[in-house]
Amino acid sequence: MIRLPRPLAALALTATLAAPAAADTKLDIQSAWPLTMPASGANAAYLGEKLTSASGGSLDVTIYGAGKLVPSLQIFDAVQQGSLDAGITSPLYVAGRFPAVQLFGGIPFGPDAITHTGWLYDGGGAEIWSEIYAAQGVKTIPCGLMDSEAGGWYNFEINSVEDLKGKKIRFAGLAGEAMAKVGASIVLLPGGEIYPGMEKGIIDGTELSMPAIDITLGLQDVGKYYYLPGWHQPAAMNELIINMAKWESLEESQQVLIEETCKAVNLQSVMSTLTLNGDAIAEIEAAGVEIRSFTPEVLEPLRAAFDEVIAEQTAKDADFKRVWDSLTAYREKTAAWAGTR
């Protein structure tokens, strides 16, 4: 052991005590959803709490609810420009600019939550996702695994795709394109306009999310039929996006902590909604809503329509084809086991 002479040792101790503590890294994160919303919103609150405590204070995280700093649909732009450090949002919200990222957010007739997450972490999906966003100056991290969505609320019975023809239905994304191919009239409405839209007959049906979220909008009061499960999104993944310059300014230990905490968010998100969804379905039935399931006579034409949509997208978008090929290869590789679950 090396011993310093007493005057030098005292000087070293004085310098150590006088050195300022490492400055905390401030990280402002806005959620695209109210923090009280099950899963989507609650995930943001959970992330902030765990990052602050697990970092020992080296990360000073503030979580903001929907619209507090910027409109929810402008989170990506604000993060990209650096006016917002980070956001918890959905890749589906930027699908108009980057069609390929829809496949990370949720896939009609896609894999379940376990297989979807396996593809992202173990099948190369997250790497492609990161590359697409990095070109835009944004870091993305899978953060907010969602279980299957419901098939939607309808004020008419759906016994075949013929029943969908001419009906005004609030749907979006790839699933909306498939619905349009079988004759539905697709209407795009923000979440706040769904209830009055159903109540006034502006729309005949709508998809939204899982039962625990759907019930917060009171849709059980304006919908006659509730279809379970959903074909359009068997699983979904939300994202934590961070301005790339901000991300690169973080210490490596902070980056690893954020990535690993998002994995904890994924588990918390799925587990926290199992009971909530069961309770919500019971409440929906008690309100007089009839629970239905889609028949093969409905699902088979919808799947064929979706296959047409995929063929069109892969033909015109190289990134979309790259993501779809990656997902398809992973599903084929894991089919022998995943198909037994």
Secondary structure, DSSP 8 states (H G I E B T S, - for coil): -----HHHHHHHHHHHHHS-----EEEEEEESS-TTSTTHHHHHHHHHHHHHHHTTTSEEEEEE-TTSSS-GGGHHHHHHHTSSSEEEE-GGGGTTT-GGGHHHHB-TT---HHHHHHHHHHSSHHHHHHHHHHTTTEEEEEEEEE-----EEESS--SSGGGGTT-EEE--HHHHHHHHHTT-EEE---GGGHHHHHHTTS-SEE--S-HHHHGGGTGGGT-SEEE-S-SS-S-EEEEEEEEHHHHHHS-HHHHHHHHHHHHHHHHHHHHHHHHHHHHHHHHHHHTT-EEE---HHHHHHHHHHHHHHHHHHHHH-HHHHHHHHHHHHHHHHHHHHHTT-
